[in-house]
Amino acid sequence: MAHHIVPLKTNLITLLSLVGLTIITVLTAKFVDLGDYNLLLAMFIACIKASIVLGWFMHLKYDGMMNRTIALCGVGFLLLFVGFSYIDLFFR
């Protein structure tokens, strides 16, 4: 099976979108006051950036289903552990 070669244009668009989302994160943290929802907005933007990194920079978009399944299982376990931490924090 041959490796997928990503065009330079795709890498530049990916890089610019990550830089743009980082700038949006910084600007919303500095100038937008959503109260308790600031963290939620920052985590939402971080999840979008993580999915871009997983999809294009780590080439999961072009890999087979086995690698995608392994990556999704890792994300699932991370969410499970974070969920247990929140349950412990809020119901103490």
Secondary structure, 3 states (H helix, E strand, C coil): CCCCCCCHHHHHHHHHHHHHHHHHHHHHHHHCCCHHHHHHHHHHHHHHHHHHHHHHHCCCCCCCHHHHHHHHHHHHHHHHHHHHHHHHHHCC
